[in-house]
Amino acid sequence: MNWKSRFAKHILERGYNYYCMDAVENLDISEELVRADVSGTEDYEVEISLENGEITDMYCSCPYAEDGRNCKHMAAVLYEWEDARQEYEQDESALFIQAHTAEAFRKKQDAIQALVEQADISIVKSYLVSALAENEKTLLRFYSAVCGGEQEEDVRSYTRQVDRIVRSYLGRNGYIEYHRTGRFIMELGEILDNDVKRMMDNRHYRSAFQLMNHIFVLIGEVDMDDSDGGTGILADEIYDLWTKLLEQAGADEKRKMFQWFTEHLDGSVIDYLEEYIERILMEGFSEKEYMPQKLSFVEDMLDKAEKSESDWSRSYAVGKWALKYLNLLEQQKASRTDMEKFCRQHWENSSVRRYYIDLCMKAKDYDLALEALDESLVLDKEYAGLLADYADKKKEIYLLQGDQDAYVKQLWDLVLRYRPGELKVYKELKAQYAEEEWTQEREKIFQALPRYTDVNELYKEEGLYDRLLSSVLRSPALYQLERYEDVLKAEYPEQLLDKYREELEKMAFRTSNRKTYQEIAGLLRRMKKIKGGSRIVSDILADWKEKYRNRPAMMDELSSL
């Protein structure tokens, strides 16, 4: 079916661009109808009617298609439909091939079985020796099949095989290019799925652990284009295998595993992979015998963190390891006195103080929590986000204490200082006043708010549309105009249209790319929906057809108007 002949060449090209940009959404295909939404400057609905697989009618909700013309949105949906049909046909073909391949494989196996059975045993053995000598992967699996239940496997052979895989993918510059990375990750994944899991099934836990660890360290060292996140996929799979291994291994084996993990948090594993080791140490060794070692290990890491030369790195690392230590104390059911003592030892760290505040709130020691919050407001005065969180906590505590005066005062602090212009806290404060009172109180807010505050949501909440309009017109950004157009256009159509025209003239003057022309066309359509907008849009188009007649891409985009 040659549906492309229904479209002008430039429309077809624009439809293909929309298809390539994944603008087609919610595709729904049946025998009689293809339906989808196409997103652009606006969202449009497209419907393609079918009969026996042939197109009988096409509809799009865009203005260009109103007169029965075939538009770029229809073309985009048809490209998507064609792609979906090809995928379906390929899947059907793949299933057919798979079924026949499986049958052929069974016949091949039967033929090989018959051939082996009629061969002299000495010939079979001789040939097997030669074949296994040529393929180490097959040799290792044959060795495991013969000796699997009796002894641990020689991991060195497997690690050499892994190293050979790495060398085979590295280019001359010692780098694995993007188009080769996927296959490289897949080969290592096959070793995890086949060899490591088989070792675990054979209870060769030490061999399994050594092999997966070799792969784990290696994927952090290999220089490759890992845009698709293959390293993370392998690391996740290894973490799952570690977890299963801990469930199956004996006490001695677990101790050796614990030792390996602690020894490899010394910088020998790349930093983003260290998190997997930290997690398995904290979550995987739940027996009591490991608790003292965990505490000692975390203390050592905390001590190293405190010696960091970078202020930011020190603060982050101290907070991370201090919280891990506190969580271990919780698991030991340590006394609150011990936990508070530890917090005080690391009081300069905001993460520790926040833990302490939550500890006090759980115990309903609200006065202690407030004291810590007041200290934190001073210690962290340079961090606006933390200050806002502390102010929220204080408000929460005053509400829990039933201290209405302090609660309202804290709301004022939040509205004016810590979260200026935030609608949620503004409405919470508004709810504390009677309607006639609030009219005066809100004016105090508007006068006291910092000059940089975006108050438009507050004006909208209060129905102060004249102030909202004034603010929108002052803004150099069009997004404010688009954001509040719906609530302003009924009462102030002329002012909105003037603002749109002013900003669009600037855009048209300084731009020369199709994407911006498409954006301009979308904004002109918005203008047409405002009272009096059609006339102004017509004036603009007439002016631009003369002024910018040498911009074919612009004229092309505006033609749909």
C-alpha positions as CSV (number, residue, x, y, z in Angstrom):
1,M,0.0,0.0,0.0
2,N,1.6,3.3,-1.2
3,W,0.1,5.7,1.3
4,K,3.0,8.2,0.9
5,S,1.5,9.2,-2.5
6,R,-1.4,10.9,-0.6
7,F,1.0,13.6,0.8
8,A,2.9,16.5,-0.6
9,K,6.7,16.0,-0.4
10,H,7.3,18.7,2.2
11,I,4.3,17.5,4.4
12,L,5.7,13.9,4.2
13,E,9.1,15.1,5.3
14,R,7.7,17.0,8.3
15,G,5.6,14.0,9.2
16,Y,8.7,11.8,9.2
17,N,10.5,14.3,11.4
18,Y,7.6,14.1,13.9
19,Y,7.8,10.3,13.8
20,C,11.6,10.4,14.4
21,M,11.1,12.7,17.4
22,D,8.7,10.2,19.0
23,A,5.9,12.7,18.8
24,V,3.3,9.9,18.1
25,E,1.8,8.7,21.4
26,N,-1.0,6.3,22.5
27,L,-1.0,4.4,19.2
28,D,-4.0,2.1,19.0
29,I,-4.4,-0.3,16.1
30,S,-7.4,-2.4,15.1
31,E,-8.6,-3.9,11.8
32,E,-10.8,-0.9,11.1
33,L,-9.0,2.0,12.7
34,V,-5.6,3.4,13.6
35,R,-5.8,6.0,16.3
36,A,-3.0,8.1,18.0
37,D,-2.1,11.5,19.5
38,V,0.6,13.6,18.0
39,S,2.4,16.1,20.3
40,G,4.0,19.3,19.1
41,T,3.3,22.9,19.9
42,E,-0.2,21.5,20.6
43,D,-1.6,17.9,20.9
44,Y,-3.7,16.7,18.0
45,E,-5.8,13.6,17.6
46,V,-5.4,11.5,14.4
47,E,-7.7,8.7,13.1
48,I,-7.1,6.6,10.0
49,S,-10.0,4.5,8.9
50,L,-9.2,1.1,7.2
51,E,-11.0,-1.5,5.1
52,N,-9.2,-4.7,4.3
53,G,-5.9,-3.1,5.2
54,E,-6.5,-0.1,2.9
55,I,-7.0,3.5,4.0
56,T,-10.5,4.8,3.4
57,D,-10.4,8.0,5.3
58,M,-8.1,10.2,7.5
59,Y,-8.9,12.8,10.2
60,C,-6.8,15.1,12.3
61,S,-7.9,17.8,14.7
62,C,-5.2,20.3,13.6
63,P,-6.3,23.5,11.8
64,Y,-4.4,22.5,8.6
65,A,-6.6,19.4,8.1
66,E,-9.9,21.3,8.7
67,D,-10.4,21.8,4.9
68,G,-9.8,18.1,4.2
69,R,-6.0,18.4,3.6
70,N,-3.7,15.6,4.6
71,C,-1.3,16.9,7.3
72,K,2.0,16.1,8.8
73,H,0.4,14.6,11.9
74,M,-1.4,12.0,9.7
75,A,1.9,11.2,8.0
76,A,3.7,10.8,11.3
77,V,1.0,8.3,12.5
78,L,1.2,6.3,9.3
79,Y,5.0,6.0,9.6
80,E,4.4,4.8,13.2
81,W,1.8,2.3,12.0
82,E,4.0,1.1,9.2
83,D,6.8,0.5,11.8
84,A,4.5,-1.4,14.1
85,R,3.3,-3.6,11.2
86,Q,6.9,-4.5,10.3
87,E,7.7,-5.3,13.9
88,Y,4.7,-7.6,14.1
89,E,5.6,-9.3,10.8
90,Q,9.2,-9.8,12.0
91,D,7.9,-11.2,15.3
92,E,5.7,-13.7,13.4
93,S,8.6,-14.6,11.2
94,A,10.9,-15.0,14.2
95,L,8.4,-17.4,15.9
96,F,8.1,-19.4,12.7
97,I,11.9,-19.6,12.3
98,Q,12.3,-20.4,16.0
99,A,9.9,-23.3,15.8
100,H,11.5,-24.7,12.7
101,T,15.0,-24.1,14.2
102,A,14.1,-26.0,17.3
103,E,12.8,-28.9,15.2
104,A,16.0,-28.8,13.1
105,F,18.1,-28.7,16.3
106,R,16.4,-31.8,17.6
107,K,16.9,-33.7,14.4
108,K,20.6,-32.6,14.4
109,Q,21.0,-33.9,18.0
110,D,19.4,-37.2,17.0
111,A,21.8,-37.5,14.1
112,I,24.8,-36.7,16.2
113,Q,23.7,-39.1,18.9
114,A,23.4,-41.9,16.3
115,L,26.8,-41.0,14.8
116,V,28.5,-41.1,18.3
117,E,26.9,-44.4,19.2
118,Q,28.2,-46.1,16.1
119,A,31.7,-44.7,16.4
120,D,34.5,-46.6,18.1
121,I,35.1,-45.3,21.7
122,S,38.8,-44.6,21.0
123,I,37.9,-42.4,18.1
124,V,35.4,-40.4,20.2
125,K,37.9,-39.9,23.0
126,S,40.6,-38.8,20.6
127,Y,38.4,-36.4,18.8
128,L,37.0,-35.0,22.1
129,V,40.5,-34.3,23.3
130,S,41.3,-32.3,20.1
131,A,38.0,-30.4,20.2
132,L,38.4,-29.5,23.9
133,A,41.9,-28.3,23.4
134,E,40.7,-25.8,20.8
135,N,37.9,-24.3,22.8
136,E,38.7,-23.4,26.5
137,K,35.1,-22.4,27.3
138,T,33.8,-25.8,26.2
139,L,36.7,-27.4,28.0
140,L,35.9,-25.7,31.3
141,R,32.3,-26.7,31.1
142,F,33.2,-30.3,30.2
143,Y,35.6,-30.3,33.2
144,S,32.8,-29.1,35.5
145,A,30.4,-31.7,34.1
146,V,32.9,-34.5,34.8
147,C,34.3,-33.3,38.2
148,G,31.5,-30.9,39.3
149,G,30.3,-32.7,42.4
150,E,33.8,-33.6,43.7
151,Q,36.1,-30.6,44.0
152,E,36.3,-26.8,43.7
153,E,37.0,-25.6,40.2
154,D,40.2,-23.9,39.0
155,V,39.1,-20.2,38.8
156,R,42.3,-19.1,37.1
157,S,41.1,-20.7,33.8
158,Y,37.8,-18.8,34.0
159,T,39.5,-15.5,34.9
160,R,41.9,-15.9,32.0
161,Q,38.9,-16.5,29.7
162,V,37.3,-13.3,31.0
163,D,40.5,-11.4,30.4
164,R,40.7,-12.7,26.9
165,I,37.1,-11.5,26.3
166,V,38.2,-8.0,27.4
167,R,41.2,-8.0,25.1
168,S,39.1,-9.1,22.2
169,Y,36.9,-6.1,22.5
170,L,39.4,-3.4,23.3
171,G,40.5,-1.4,20.3
172,R,44.0,-0.2,19.6
173,N,43.4,2.8,21.9
174,G,42.5,0.5,24.8
175,Y,38.8,1.6,24.6
176,I,35.6,-0.3,23.8
177,E,33.4,1.7,21.4
178,Y,29.7,2.0,21.9
179,H,28.7,-0.4,19.1
180,R,30.8,-3.2,20.7
181,T,30.0,-2.5,24.4
182,G,26.6,-4.2,24.3
183,R,28.0,-7.5,23.1
184,F,30.9,-7.3,25.5
185,I,28.5,-6.9,28.5
186,M,26.4,-9.7,27.1
187,E,29.4,-12.1,27.0
188,L,30.2,-11.3,30.6
189,G,26.6,-11.8,31.6
190,E,26.6,-15.2,30.0
191,I,29.5,-16.3,32.2
192,L,27.5,-15.1,35.3
193,D,24.4,-16.9,34.1
194,N,26.1,-20.1,33.0
195,D,29.3,-20.6,34.9
196,V,28.8,-18.7,38.2
197,K,25.3,-20.0,38.7
198,R,26.4,-23.6,37.9
199,M,29.3,-23.3,40.4
200,M,26.7,-22.2,43.0
201,D,24.5,-25.1,42.1
202,N,27.5,-27.5,42.6
203,R,28.1,-25.7,46.0
204,H,31.5,-24.4,44.8
205,Y,30.8,-21.2,46.6
206,R,34.5,-20.1,46.8
207,S,35.0,-20.5,43.0
208,A,31.7,-18.7,42.3
209,F,32.6,-15.8,44.6
210,Q,36.1,-15.4,43.1
211,L,34.9,-15.4,39.5
212,M,32.0,-13.0,40.0
213,N,34.3,-10.7,42.0
214,H,36.9,-10.7,39.2
215,I,34.2,-9.6,36.8
216,F,32.9,-7.0,39.3
217,V,36.3,-5.3,39.7
218,L,37.1,-5.6,36.0
219,I,33.9,-3.8,34.7
220,G,34.9,-0.7,36.7
221,E,38.4,-0.7,35.2
222,V,37.6,-1.2,31.5
223,D,37.4,2.0,29.6
224,M,34.3,1.8,27.4
225,D,31.3,3.8,26.1
226,D,28.7,2.6,28.5
227,S,25.9,4.9,27.5
228,D,23.3,2.1,27.9
229,G,24.3,1.4,31.5
230,G,25.6,-2.1,31.0
231,T,28.0,-1.8,33.9
232,G,25.1,-1.1,36.3
233,I,23.1,-4.1,34.9
234,L,26.1,-6.5,35.5
235,A,26.7,-5.0,39.0
236,D,23.0,-5.5,39.9
237,E,23.2,-9.1,38.8
238,I,26.4,-9.7,40.8
239,Y,24.8,-8.1,43.8
240,D,21.8,-10.5,43.5
241,L,24.3,-13.4,43.3
242,W,26.2,-12.2,46.3
243,T,22.9,-12.1,48.2
244,K,22.0,-15.7,47.2
245,L,25.5,-16.9,48.0
246,L,25.2,-15.5,51.5
247,E,22.0,-17.4,52.0
248,Q,23.6,-20.7,50.8
249,A,27.3,-20.5,52.0
250,G,28.6,-21.8,55.3
251,A,29.9,-19.8,58.2
252,D,33.6,-20.0,57.2
253,E,32.8,-19.0,53.6
254,K,30.8,-16.1,54.8
255,R,33.7,-14.9,56.9
256,K,36.0,-14.9,53.9
257,M,33.4,-13.0,51.9
258,F,33.1,-10.4,54.7
259,Q,36.9,-10.0,54.7
260,W,37.0,-9.5,50.9
261,F,34.3,-6.9,51.0
262,T,35.9,-4.9,53.7
263,E,39.3,-5.1,52.1
264,H,38.0,-3.8,48.8
265,L,36.6,-0.5,50.1
266,D,40.2,0.8,50.1
267,G,39.9,2.5,46.6
268,S,40.7,-0.6,44.6
269,V,37.2,-0.6,43.3
270,I,35.9,2.4,41.3
271,D,33.9,4.7,43.5
272,Y,30.4,4.2,42.0
273,L,30.8,0.4,42.4
274,E,31.8,0.8,46.0
275,E,28.2,1.5,46.9
276,Y,27.3,-2.1,46.0
277,I,29.9,-3.4,48.5
278,E,28.8,-1.0,51.2
279,R,25.2,-2.1,50.7
280,I,26.0,-5.9,50.9
281,L,28.1,-5.3,54.0
282,M,25.4,-3.4,55.8
283,E,22.4,-5.5,54.6
284,G,23.9,-9.0,53.9
285,F,25.6,-10.0,57.1
286,S,22.8,-9.9,59.6
287,E,24.3,-12.5,62.1
288,K,25.3,-11.1,65.5
289,E,28.9,-12.2,65.1
290,Y,29.4,-9.5,62.4
291,M,28.0,-6.6,64.4
292,P,31.2,-5.8,66.2
293,Q,33.2,-6.0,63.0
294,K,30.6,-3.8,61.2
295,L,30.8,-1.2,63.9
296,S,34.6,-1.3,63.8
297,F,34.6,-1.1,60.0
298,V,32.2,1.9,60.0
299,E,34.2,3.6,62.7
300,D,37.4,3.3,60.5
301,M,35.5,4.6,57.4
302,L,34.2,7.5,59.6
303,D,37.7,8.3,60.8
304,K,39.0,8.4,57.2
305,A,36.1,10.6,56.1
306,E,36.9,13.1,58.8
307,K,40.4,13.5,57.5
308,S,39.3,14.5,54.0
309,E,40.8,17.7,52.8
310,S,37.6,18.8,50.9
311,D,34.9,20.4,53.0
312,W,32.1,19.1,50.8
313,S,33.5,15.6,50.5
314,R,34.2,15.5,54.3
315,S,30.6,16.6,55.1
316,Y,29.0,14.1,52.7
317,A,31.2,11.1,53.8
318,V,30.9,11.8,57.5
319,G,27.2,12.1,57.2
320,K,26.9,8.9,55.2
321,W,29.1,6.8,57.6
322,A,27.7,8.4,60.8
323,L,24.1,7.4,59.7
324,K,25.3,3.9,59.0
325,Y,26.8,3.7,62.5
326,L,23.6,5.0,64.0
327,N,21.5,2.4,62.1
328,L,23.8,-0.3,63.4
329,L,23.3,1.0,66.9
330,E,19.5,0.9,66.3
331,Q,19.8,-2.8,65.2
332,Q,21.7,-3.5,68.4
333,K,18.9,-1.8,70.3
334,A,21.5,0.6,71.9
335,S,20.2,3.0,74.5
336,R,19.0,6.4,73.5
337,T,21.8,7.9,75.7
338,D,24.5,6.1,73.6
339,M,22.9,7.3,70.4
340,E,22.6,10.9,71.6
341,K,26.2,10.8,72.7
342,F,27.3,9.7,69.3
343,C,25.2,12.4,67.7
344,R,26.9,15.1,69.9
345,Q,30.3,13.8,68.9
346,H,29.5,14.6,65.3
347,W,27.2,17.6,65.9
348,E,28.7,19.8,63.2
349,N,27.3,17.4,60.5
350,S,23.7,18.4,59.4
351,S,22.8,14.8,58.6
352,V,23.6,13.7,62.1
353,R,21.6,16.6,63.6
354,R,18.6,15.8,61.5
355,Y,18.8,12.2,62.7
356,Y,18.9,13.5,66.3
357,I,15.9,15.7,65.7
358,D,13.9,12.8,64.3
359,L,15.0,10.7,67.3
360,C,13.7,13.4,69.7
361,M,10.4,13.7,67.8
362,K,9.8,10.0,67.9
363,A,10.3,10.1,71.7
364,K,8.0,13.2,71.8
365,D,10.8,15.3,73.4
366,Y,9.7,18.3,71.4
367,D,11.7,20.9,73.5
368,L,15.0,19.1,72.8
369,A,14.1,18.9,69.1
370,L,13.4,22.6,69.0
371,E,16.7,23.4,70.7
372,A,18.5,21.3,68.1
373,L,16.5,23.0,65.3
374,D,17.4,26.5,66.6
375,E,21.1,25.5,66.7
376,S,20.9,24.1,63.2
377,L,19.4,27.3,61.9
378,V,22.6,29.0,63.0
379,L,25.1,26.3,62.0
380,D,23.6,25.9,58.5
381,K,22.7,29.5,57.8
382,E,24.4,29.4,54.4
383,Y,22.1,26.6,53.1
384,A,18.7,27.8,52.1
385,G,17.2,24.3,51.5
386,L,18.2,23.1,54.9
387,L,16.9,26.2,56.6
388,A,13.5,25.7,55.0
389,D,13.4,22.1,56.1
390,Y,14.3,23.1,59.7
391,A,11.5,25.8,59.6
392,D,9.0,23.1,58.4
393,K,10.0,20.9,61.3
394,K,9.5,23.7,63.8
395,K,6.1,24.4,62.4
396,E,5.2,20.7,62.7
397,I,6.3,20.5,66.3
398,Y,4.3,23.6,67.4
399,L,1.3,22.1,65.8
400,L,1.9,18.8,67.7
401,Q,2.3,20.8,70.9
402,G,-0.9,22.6,70.3
403,D,1.0,26.0,70.6
404,Q,-1.2,28.0,68.2
405,D,0.6,31.3,68.6
406,A,4.0,29.8,67.9
407,Y,2.5,27.8,65.0
408,V,1.1,30.9,63.3
409,K,4.3,32.8,63.9
410,Q,6.3,30.0,62.3
411,L,4.0,30.1,59.3
412,W,4.7,33.8,58.9
413,D,8.4,33.0,59.0
414,L,8.0,30.4,56.3
415,V,5.9,32.6,54.1
416,L,8.1,35.6,54.3
417,R,11.6,34.2,54.8
418,Y,12.1,30.5,54.2
419,R,9.6,29.6,51.5
420,P,8.5,33.0,50.0
421,G,5.9,32.7,47.3
422,E,5.1,29.0,48.0
423,L,1.4,28.6,47.6
424,K,1.0,25.6,49.9
425,V,2.4,27.3,53.0
426,Y,0.6,30.6,52.0
427,K,-2.8,28.8,52.0
428,E,-1.9,27.1,55.3
429,L,-1.4,30.6,56.8
430,K,-4.5,31.9,55.1
431,A,-6.6,29.2,56.8
432,Q,-5.7,30.6,60.2
433,Y,-7.6,33.8,59.6
434,A,-11.2,34.8,59.1
435,E,-12.0,36.2,55.6
436,E,-12.4,39.8,56.6
437,E,-9.1,39.6,58.6
438,W,-7.2,38.0,55.8
439,T,-7.7,40.9,53.4
440,Q,-5.5,43.0,55.6
441,E,-3.0,40.3,56.5
442,R,-2.3,39.4,52.9
443,E,-1.4,43.0,52.1
444,K,1.2,42.8,54.8
445,I,2.6,39.7,53.1
446,F,2.7,41.4,49.6
447,Q,4.5,44.4,51.1
448,A,7.1,42.3,53.1
449,L,8.0,39.6,50.5
450,P,11.5,39.8,49.0
451,R,11.6,41.6,45.7
452,Y,12.7,38.5,43.8
453,T,9.6,36.5,44.9
454,D,7.3,35.1,42.2
455,V,3.9,36.1,43.6
456,N,1.8,35.3,40.6
457,E,0.3,32.1,42.1
458,L,-0.6,34.1,45.2
459,Y,-2.3,36.7,43.0
460,K,-4.2,34.0,41.2
461,E,-5.2,32.4,44.5
462,E,-6.6,35.7,45.7
463,G,-8.3,36.6,42.4
464,L,-6.2,39.7,42.1
465,Y,-6.2,39.5,38.4
466,D,-5.2,43.2,37.8
467,R,-2.0,42.6,39.7
468,L,-1.5,39.3,38.0
469,L,-1.8,41.0,34.6
470,S,0.6,43.7,35.6
471,S,3.2,41.1,36.8
472,V,2.8,39.0,33.6
473,L,3.2,42.0,31.3
474,R,6.4,43.0,33.1
475,S,7.9,39.6,32.7
476,P,10.3,39.2,29.8
477,A,9.5,35.5,29.6
478,L,6.6,34.3,27.5
479,Y,6.0,31.3,29.8
480,Q,4.3,33.5,32.4
481,L,1.9,34.7,29.8
482,E,1.1,31.2,28.6
483,R,0.8,30.0,32.2
484,Y,-1.9,32.6,33.2
485,E,-3.5,33.2,29.9
486,D,-6.6,31.1,30.7
487,V,-7.5,33.2,33.8
488,L,-6.7,36.5,32.2
489,K,-8.0,36.3,28.6
490,A,-11.7,36.8,29.4
491,E,-11.1,40.2,31.1
492,Y,-7.9,41.4,29.5
493,P,-7.8,40.1,25.9
494,E,-6.3,43.3,24.3
495,Q,-3.4,43.5,26.8
496,L,-2.5,39.8,26.3
497,L,-2.6,40.1,22.5
498,D,-0.4,43.2,22.7
499,K,2.1,41.3,24.9
500,Y,2.1,38.3,22.6
501,R,2.6,40.5,19.5
502,E,5.5,42.3,21.1
503,E,7.4,39.1,22.1
504,L,6.7,37.4,18.8
505,E,8.1,40.3,16.8
506,K,11.3,40.0,18.9
507,M,11.4,36.2,18.3
508,A,10.8,36.5,14.5
509,F,13.5,39.2,14.1
510,R,16.3,37.3,15.9
511,T,15.6,33.7,14.8
512,S,16.3,31.6,11.7
513,N,15.7,28.0,12.6
514,R,12.7,25.8,11.9
515,K,12.2,24.8,15.5
516,T,11.6,28.3,16.6
517,Y,9.3,29.0,13.6
518,Q,7.2,26.0,14.8
519,E,7.1,27.5,18.2
520,I,6.0,30.9,16.8
521,A,3.3,29.2,14.7
522,G,2.0,27.5,17.9
523,L,1.9,30.8,19.8
524,L,0.0,32.5,16.9
525,R,-2.6,29.7,17.1
526,R,-3.0,30.5,20.8
527,M,-3.5,34.1,19.9
528,K,-6.3,33.2,17.5
529,K,-8.3,31.7,20.5
530,I,-8.3,35.0,22.3
531,K,-11.1,37.5,21.5
532,G,-9.9,39.7,18.6
533,G,-6.9,37.5,18.1
534,S,-7.7,36.2,14.6
535,R,-7.6,39.8,13.2
536,I,-4.2,40.6,14.8
537,V,-2.8,37.2,13.7
538,S,-3.9,38.1,10.1
539,D,-2.2,41.5,10.4
540,I,1.0,39.9,11.6
541,L,1.1,37.3,8.9
542,A,0.5,39.9,6.2
543,D,3.3,41.9,7.5
544,W,5.7,39.0,7.9
545,K,5.0,37.6,4.4
546,E,6.5,40.8,3.1
547,K,9.2,41.4,5.7
548,Y,10.5,37.8,5.8
549,R,9.7,36.6,2.3
550,N,13.2,35.3,1.9
551,R,12.8,32.8,4.8
552,P,11.2,29.7,3.1
553,A,11.2,27.6,6.3
554,M,9.4,30.3,8.2
555,M,6.8,30.8,5.4
556,D,6.4,27.0,5.3
557,E,5.5,26.8,9.0
558,L,3.2,29.8,8.9
559,S,1.3,28.4,5.8
560,S,-0.8,26.2,8.1
561,L,-2.2,29.3,9.7
